[in-house]
Amino acid sequence: MLSIHPTKKPRKSYTLAFKPNAIGLLQSTGPTELSKLIGVPIANLKRWKQKTAVLLAFEGNKRRKNLDGAGRPEEIPDTIATVAYMNKMRDNERAHTCTHLVNFIKRHHRHWLQEYLEEKKRGQEYRSLLKLLQLFCARHEFTQQKPAKSKKRQDELEEIRRAFAVDFYGVHDGFSPHAMFNIWAVRGGNSKISSGEKQSYRMATVLGARANREKLPILFIMRGQPGGLIERSEFESFPMGHFYAVQESAWMDERVWTYYLESLLKPQVREPSVLLADNFDSHVSAKGHKTAEQVGCLIPPNATSVVQPLDVGVMAS
């Protein structure tokens, strides 16, 4: 006989602002009565009561659902050091694979690695370890990159660089360094805040510099809803001298790119100028291209590592 199971209801969660209020109500109301009154299971109320001191002393973001340390514990030992190693590899622009992680763990946690492999089914040890490392990387926002047809060999990149330099200076040789702008959008790196608040504070920056090394004001792109609370009430309290925008993923899109060109860059242009921008989607969209075409020079696609001045440090100071 076929049995049909009812759809499992999603588990309800409660904020750290709600829990202390419920604890306060427990002082005058019994758990059973309060559970019916506010719709919270008795087990939750009893568990919160046991953590009264910690919940009342919490001074972080009250919109969070859990205290620090909640959730499934990491199986890999010393995750802080492991993530620091991964960040160091990425900062040095070196290729990073699961093989590097295995060698790192083998050097620093050989005993744990041996025990882990011994516990796995024979013939499946490496596959289990690989899956564990891939999930670990995903939790810490390291994405897997696969070779694509758009990737170019080093000799091809050098040829593109030479050809681009000839074309660029052949057309724009008469422009002074003061009239050459390079723009680069950079996503924020490793944050030094609690994991529960990372998403709220995620942002990207748009850096700009002239060829004479004079830096432009920075555009900070924050994660949020355009036209929402951050944009309406918080921008006025931010430091002056720079520009701010809000985007759903804290990243450069066509709307933010147009805002950058019209509000930040346009007042900086005092003479016929050249704008170097990579082949990012928003930069080459119909609207973005039309806005920038009067001063624009798009860098060849898939070659920013050799021809993007800010990326390779030509204009850095």
C-alpha positions as CSV (number, residue, x, y, z in Angstrom):
1,M,0.0,0.0,0.0
2,L,1.4,3.4,-1.0
3,S,1.6,5.8,1.9
4,I,1.6,9.5,1.3
5,H,3.5,11.7,3.8
6,P,2.4,15.2,4.4
7,T,4.7,18.0,3.2
8,K,7.2,18.8,5.9
9,K,6.7,22.4,7.2
10,P,9.8,24.6,7.2
11,R,11.4,25.1,10.5
12,K,10.5,28.5,11.9
13,S,13.4,30.6,13.3
14,Y,13.4,33.6,15.7
15,T,15.6,36.7,15.8
16,L,17.9,37.6,18.8
17,A,15.6,40.6,19.4
18,F,12.6,38.3,19.8
19,K,14.1,35.8,22.2
20,P,14.9,38.1,25.2
21,N,11.3,39.4,25.0
22,A,10.0,35.9,25.2
23,I,12.3,35.3,28.2
24,G,10.9,38.4,29.9
25,L,7.3,37.1,29.4
26,L,8.3,33.8,31.1
27,Q,8.8,35.7,34.4
28,S,5.0,36.2,34.6
29,T,3.6,33.5,32.4
30,G,4.1,29.7,32.4
31,P,5.8,28.0,29.4
32,T,2.6,26.1,28.3
33,E,0.4,29.2,28.4
34,L,3.1,31.4,26.7
35,S,3.7,28.8,24.0
36,K,0.0,29.0,23.0
37,L,0.0,32.8,23.3
38,I,2.9,33.6,21.1
39,G,3.1,30.4,19.0
40,V,6.6,29.2,20.1
41,P,7.2,25.6,21.0
42,I,7.8,24.9,24.7
43,A,11.2,23.3,23.9
44,N,12.4,26.6,22.4
45,L,11.2,28.6,25.4
46,K,13.0,26.3,27.8
47,R,16.2,26.3,25.8
48,W,16.1,30.1,25.6
49,K,15.6,30.3,29.4
50,Q,18.7,28.2,29.9
51,K,20.7,30.8,27.9
52,T,19.1,33.9,29.5
53,A,22.5,35.4,30.5
54,V,24.0,35.0,27.1
55,L,21.0,36.3,25.2
56,L,20.5,39.3,27.4
57,A,24.3,40.2,27.1
58,F,24.4,40.0,23.3
59,E,25.2,43.4,21.7
60,G,25.4,42.4,18.1
61,N,23.0,42.5,15.2
62,K,19.6,41.7,16.7
63,R,18.3,40.6,13.3
64,R,20.5,37.5,13.5
65,K,18.8,34.2,14.3
66,N,21.7,32.5,16.2
67,L,24.5,33.3,18.6
68,D,28.1,32.8,17.5
69,G,29.1,29.1,17.3
70,A,25.7,27.9,16.2
71,G,25.3,25.4,13.3
72,R,27.2,22.4,12.2
73,P,30.8,22.4,13.5
74,E,33.6,22.2,10.9
75,E,35.1,18.8,10.4
76,I,38.4,20.2,9.1
77,P,40.7,21.1,12.0
78,D,41.9,24.7,12.5
79,T,39.7,26.3,9.8
80,I,41.0,29.8,10.6
81,A,44.5,28.9,9.5
82,T,43.2,26.9,6.5
83,V,41.1,29.9,5.3
84,A,44.1,32.2,5.9
85,Y,46.2,30.0,3.7
86,M,43.6,30.0,1.0
87,N,43.3,33.8,1.1
88,K,47.1,34.2,0.9
89,M,47.2,32.0,-2.2
90,R,44.4,34.1,-3.8
91,D,46.0,37.4,-2.8
92,N,49.3,36.3,-4.5
93,E,47.2,35.4,-7.6
94,R,48.4,31.8,-7.6
95,A,46.4,28.8,-8.8
96,H,44.6,27.1,-5.9
97,T,43.2,23.6,-6.0
98,C,42.1,20.9,-3.7
99,T,45.5,19.3,-4.1
100,H,47.0,22.3,-2.4
101,L,44.6,22.0,0.5
102,V,45.4,18.3,0.8
103,N,49.1,19.0,1.0
104,F,48.5,21.8,3.5
105,I,46.4,19.5,5.8
106,K,49.0,16.7,5.3
107,R,51.8,19.1,6.6
108,H,49.9,20.5,9.5
109,H,47.3,17.9,10.5
110,R,48.7,14.5,9.2
111,H,47.2,12.6,12.2
112,W,43.7,13.9,11.5
113,L,44.0,13.1,7.8
114,Q,45.1,9.5,8.5
115,E,42.1,9.0,10.8
116,Y,39.7,10.5,8.4
117,L,40.8,8.3,5.5
118,E,40.8,5.2,7.7
119,E,37.1,5.8,8.5
120,K,36.0,5.9,4.9
121,K,35.0,3.0,2.7
122,R,37.9,1.4,0.9
123,G,38.3,2.9,-2.6
124,Q,36.2,6.0,-1.7
125,E,38.7,7.7,0.6
126,Y,39.9,10.3,-1.9
127,R,36.4,11.0,-3.3
128,S,35.1,11.6,0.2
129,L,38.0,13.9,1.0
130,L,37.6,15.8,-2.2
131,K,33.8,16.4,-1.5
132,L,34.6,17.6,2.0
133,L,37.1,20.1,0.7
134,Q,34.8,21.3,-2.1
135,L,32.0,22.0,0.4
136,F,34.5,23.7,2.7
137,C,35.6,26.0,-0.1
138,A,32.0,26.8,-1.0
139,R,31.1,27.7,2.6
140,H,34.0,30.2,2.6
141,E,33.1,31.7,-0.8
142,F,35.9,30.1,-2.9
143,T,34.3,29.2,-6.2
144,Q,35.5,26.5,-8.6
145,Q,36.9,27.8,-11.8
146,K,37.0,25.6,-14.9
147,P,39.1,26.1,-18.1
148,A,37.1,27.8,-20.8
149,K,37.6,28.5,-24.5
150,S,37.9,32.2,-23.6
151,K,41.1,31.5,-21.7
152,K,44.2,32.5,-23.6
153,R,47.8,31.3,-23.5
154,Q,50.5,33.6,-22.2
155,D,52.0,34.1,-25.6
156,E,48.6,35.1,-26.9
157,L,48.2,37.6,-24.1
158,E,51.5,39.2,-24.8
159,E,50.6,39.6,-28.5
160,I,47.3,41.2,-27.5
161,R,49.1,43.5,-25.2
162,R,51.5,44.6,-27.9
163,A,48.8,45.1,-30.4
164,F,46.6,47.0,-27.9
165,A,49.5,49.3,-27.0
166,V,50.2,50.1,-30.6
167,D,46.5,50.8,-31.3
168,F,46.0,52.8,-28.1
169,Y,49.0,55.1,-28.4
170,G,48.5,55.4,-32.1
171,V,45.0,56.9,-31.5
172,H,45.5,58.6,-28.1
173,D,49.1,59.7,-28.3
174,G,48.2,63.3,-28.1
175,F,46.4,62.9,-24.7
176,S,48.3,64.0,-21.6
177,P,48.5,61.5,-18.6
178,H,46.2,63.9,-16.8
179,A,43.5,63.1,-19.3
180,M,43.8,59.3,-19.2
181,F,41.5,57.5,-16.7
182,N,41.5,53.9,-15.7
183,I,38.5,52.4,-13.8
184,W,38.5,49.1,-11.9
185,A,35.6,47.6,-9.9
186,V,36.9,45.5,-7.0
187,R,34.8,43.1,-4.8
188,G,35.6,43.3,-1.1
189,G,38.1,40.8,0.3
190,N,38.1,38.8,3.6
191,S,35.9,40.6,6.2
192,K,36.9,40.8,9.8
193,I,33.4,40.7,11.2
194,S,31.2,38.0,12.6
195,S,29.7,35.6,10.1
196,G,26.2,36.6,10.9
197,E,26.8,40.1,9.8
198,K,28.9,39.5,6.7
199,Q,26.0,39.7,4.2
200,S,24.7,43.0,5.7
201,Y,28.1,44.7,5.3
202,R,29.2,43.2,1.9
203,M,30.3,45.9,-0.6
204,A,32.4,46.5,-3.6
205,T,34.5,49.5,-4.6
206,V,35.1,51.2,-7.9
207,L,38.6,52.6,-8.1
208,G,39.8,55.2,-10.5
209,A,43.1,56.9,-11.3
210,R,44.7,59.1,-14.0
211,A,47.8,58.0,-15.8
212,N,49.7,60.6,-13.8
213,R,48.8,58.6,-10.6
214,E,46.3,61.1,-9.4
215,K,43.5,59.1,-7.7
216,L,39.8,59.7,-8.1
217,P,37.1,59.6,-5.4
218,I,36.0,56.0,-4.6
219,L,32.5,54.7,-5.3
220,F,31.4,52.3,-2.6
221,I,28.6,49.9,-3.7
222,M,26.7,48.4,-0.8
223,R,24.4,45.4,-0.7
224,G,20.8,46.5,-0.4
225,Q,17.6,47.6,-2.2
226,P,18.0,50.6,-4.5
227,G,15.9,53.4,-3.1
228,G,15.6,51.6,0.2
229,L,16.4,52.5,3.8
230,I,20.2,52.7,3.3
231,E,20.0,55.0,0.4
232,R,17.3,57.2,1.9
233,S,18.6,57.6,5.5
234,E,22.2,56.5,5.9
235,F,24.1,58.0,2.9
236,E,24.1,61.5,4.6
237,S,26.0,60.1,7.6
238,F,28.8,58.5,5.5
239,P,32.2,60.3,5.1
240,M,32.3,63.1,2.5
241,G,34.6,63.1,-0.5
242,H,33.5,59.8,-1.9
243,F,30.4,58.4,-3.6
244,Y,27.9,55.7,-2.5
245,A,25.5,53.4,-4.3
246,V,23.2,50.5,-3.5
247,Q,22.8,47.3,-5.5
248,E,21.1,44.0,-4.7
249,S,24.4,42.0,-4.9
250,A,26.8,44.9,-4.0
251,W,28.2,44.8,-7.5
252,M,28.6,46.9,-10.6
253,D,25.6,46.8,-13.0
254,E,24.4,49.0,-15.8
255,R,22.6,51.4,-13.5
256,V,25.5,51.8,-11.1
257,W,28.0,52.2,-14.0
258,T,25.9,55.0,-15.6
259,Y,25.7,56.7,-12.2
260,Y,29.5,56.5,-11.8
261,L,30.1,58.0,-15.3
262,E,27.6,60.8,-14.8
263,S,28.0,61.7,-11.1
264,L,31.7,60.9,-10.3
265,L,33.7,60.8,-13.5
266,K,32.0,63.6,-15.6
267,P,33.0,66.4,-13.2
268,Q,36.6,65.1,-13.2
269,V,36.9,65.5,-17.0
270,R,38.3,68.9,-17.8
271,E,39.5,68.3,-21.4
272,P,39.1,65.6,-24.1
273,S,40.0,62.4,-22.2
274,V,40.4,58.7,-22.6
275,L,38.6,56.2,-20.3
276,L,40.1,52.7,-20.0
277,A,37.5,50.1,-18.9
278,D,37.6,46.3,-19.0
279,N,35.1,44.3,-21.0
280,F,32.7,43.9,-18.1
281,D,29.0,43.4,-19.0
282,S,27.8,46.7,-17.6
283,H,30.7,48.6,-19.3
284,V,29.8,47.3,-22.8
285,S,26.1,47.3,-22.5
286,A,24.2,49.5,-25.0
287,K,23.4,52.2,-22.4
288,G,26.9,52.1,-20.7
289,H,28.7,52.1,-24.0
290,K,26.7,55.1,-25.2
291,T,27.5,57.0,-22.0
292,A,31.2,56.3,-22.2
293,E,31.8,56.3,-26.0
294,Q,32.8,59.9,-26.2
295,V,35.8,59.3,-23.9
296,G,35.9,55.5,-24.0
297,C,38.5,52.9,-24.8
298,L,37.5,49.3,-24.0
299,I,40.2,46.9,-23.0
300,P,40.3,43.6,-25.1
301,P,38.3,40.8,-23.6
302,N,39.9,38.1,-21.5
303,A,43.2,40.1,-21.3
304,T,42.8,42.4,-18.3
305,S,45.7,40.6,-16.5
306,V,48.1,42.2,-19.0
307,V,46.5,45.4,-20.2
308,Q,44.4,46.6,-17.2
309,P,46.6,49.3,-15.7
310,L,45.1,49.3,-12.2
311,D,45.1,45.5,-12.2
312,V,48.7,45.1,-13.0
313,G,49.8,48.1,-10.9
314,V,50.8,50.5,-13.7
315,M,48.9,53.4,-12.1
316,A,49.1,52.2,-8.5
317,S,50.8,54.5,-6.0
